[in-house]
Amino acid sequence: MKGGVGHYSKKLVESLRNEGLEVAVVCNECGKGDFLGLSPHNRQNSEILTRAVKEFSPDVVHIQYEQGLYGIHLDPINPKRTGTNIESFYRDCEIPIVTTFHSAYTFNQWMKLIIPLSTGRLGKTGIFLRIIYDYWIHLLNYYSFNSLNKEKIGHNRAGIVFSKYLQNLIPRSYLIYHGSEPSVPTPTDMSEARKNFLLPEDVNIALAFGFMTATKGWDIIEKMRVPKDWKIVINTSKNHYSKEKVKKFENAGVIDLNRGFINDRELSLLLYSADALILPYKVSSASGVLYDGLSHGLPFISSKLEFFNEFSDMGLGISVDRNPVEFSRALLRLKRDYKKYKKAVLEFRKKLLWKVVTSKHIVLYNSMINNPTSILHKKILD
């Protein structure tokens, strides 16, 4: 399906096949996999996975675990009943399972996921009641949500995360960075890429793109006083399952491309047209947008969240308090020290090459097949 998890899965599968592995894909009806039927609304997801495993007979099952995409149920009374529609598959499958975790949250970020999307028939009263309910259900289920992650590591089970931040939240998981590479060769001149989107050539561009969800925090962009030698370019699209409305930005310093979901080639050209990423997120476990930007040589400006702080501490970008003034100042600071940040990004992006990432996956798969209870070779973390 369209989106970060689907895009990552597609690239990983292609890279594994290029290395000679035989891979079958289980996905939803909108995908191009070998087995279909997965859905957040399908309570039979475990049965679909079981049938696929029985038919394909794999050595290892690798699950891209974004809880909501399999249907997560937060129980308002008994948190022990909280789970997803694939939990029984984990309990019953005898084949080694590797899980890539796309989401885990500190308590503070978990509670910030409480965002009302619409007024509904009850108007403001409905919003108030919904916030109260969501607050209660999030408060009650924080530990049970995190337990769903932790339970997937152990005998015959291993976990992959994209950052040390997630590794701290999911102990005994293995850090393998999110792979990312440009889909087209680097243009000899940035102006070539900008012409594809009719973007000005005489300013610096900070890029924001992706699904228009409340957690992206793009309200900051709308409120910013963008420095005169900068433009912020955004491209929004609607989430496959989202109920949120794509809104129009009223800011002279912002250029809204309004192209919706774009393909890999267009995405690469859009990234090549920019000088930096801007990421004013309210919540983030991991960000495919960040990794795509880094792979195209772009430093970033982000909110001070644990995930982004990890990469700003490496000198790859700047993390600031989430308010319009701090983000405007960060653009000026980034321009002043741009060569320093750019150099660090160009060195770091070597770790995101799909061949590097895939080799680490293969080491993990082989370790699980040969001895699922052993401590993995140090090679996987190098």
Helices and strands as residue ranges (DSSP letters): H 4-18, H 45-56, E 61-65, G 67-70, E 72-73, G 79-81, E 83-84, H 87-92, E 97-101, H 107-111, H 123-150, E 157-161, H 164-169, E 174-175, H 190-195, E 204-211, G 214-216, H 219-223, E 230-237, E 254-256, H 264-272, E 276-279, H 288-295, E 300-303, H 306-312, E 317-320, H 324-336, H 338-348, G 349-352, H 354-370, G 378-381
